[in-house]
């Protein structure tokens, strides 16, 4: 019953309207972090133009202890890479983390791929400072979160593509006349109001 309630709550966050999709993703990740008692939740995106590099688009949770940020993010990114690797035999988890070696500030973790139409677009990573079974116990909720993120990212990409097509000329890839006029009007308004 709790699982169903949590799934519905995550779904309502995704379905809510926000000015920016990133705000919705931040609210979603923050709430998921609370639900599963993780210290950090991150959503990574595969940036195709930068040679398949993983870029964090959302990272939430309390501030990390001083001096651990670099190591934490390296391990988090390594877990995300494992999650998106088609050769890996499952999601990155605490056992995967142990195989990376000692010295990690992350004691337990789980990461899931985010797929759209069979293509991996990124990863959802949850990490904890202490060894916690909460991540394993909540695996179904985390899998659901990765699935709903997949559907959401697909919708966001479709909307972004439509908006871009509406603003750009398909032959020259330059902004069209309507978009240029809107930019110029906004710039004139900004200058007239003394903004710089």
Residue, then its C-alpha position, 0 to 999 in steps of 0.5 A: x500500500x505504501x509503495x502504491x502511495x509513493x508511486x502515485x505521489x511521484x507520478x503527481x509530481x511529474x504530471x504537475x505543470x512547472x515553468x521549467x522541466x528541470x524544476x519538476x525533475x528537482x522536486x521529483x528527485x528530492x521527494x524520491x531521496x526522502x522516500x528511500x532515505x538516500x543521502x543524494x539523488x542524481x539524474x545523469x544525462x548522456x550528452x551525445x555532442x560531448x562524446x557520450x559524456x555523462x552530465x548531471x542534470x539534477x543533483x539533490x540532497x543535503x550538502x556533502x561533508x567538506x572534502x568528500x565532494x570530489x570523491x563522491x561525485x566520481x563514484x556517483x558518475x562511475x555508478x551512472x556509467x555502469x548503469x548505462x553500459x549495455x555490457x553490464x549485467x544489471x544496475x549499479x549497486x552497493x556490490x558494484x561500489x565495493x568493487x571500485x575499491x576502498x576510500x569511497x565516502x559512499x557506503x551504499x548505492x543503487x543506479x538505474x538506466x533511463x531508457x527511451x525507445x530502447x536507447x539509454x539516455x542517462x541514469x538515476x543514481x541514489x547514494x548513502x553515506x552509511x550502509x543502508x538496506x533502504x535502497x534495496x528494500x525500495x528497489x521497486x520504487x526506484x525502478x518505477x522512478x527510473x521508468x517514469x523519468x524515461x517517459x518524462x524525458x521522452x515527452x520533454x524531448x518531444x516538446x523541446x523538438x517541437x518548440x525548436x522547430x517552431x522557432x528555427x528555419x529548417x533549411x538554415x537552422x537560424x531563428x525564424x522571423x517571428x522568433x527574431x522579432x520577439x528577441x528584438x522586442x524583448x531586448x528593446x524593452x530591457x534597454x528601455x527599462x534600464x536593465x543591462 
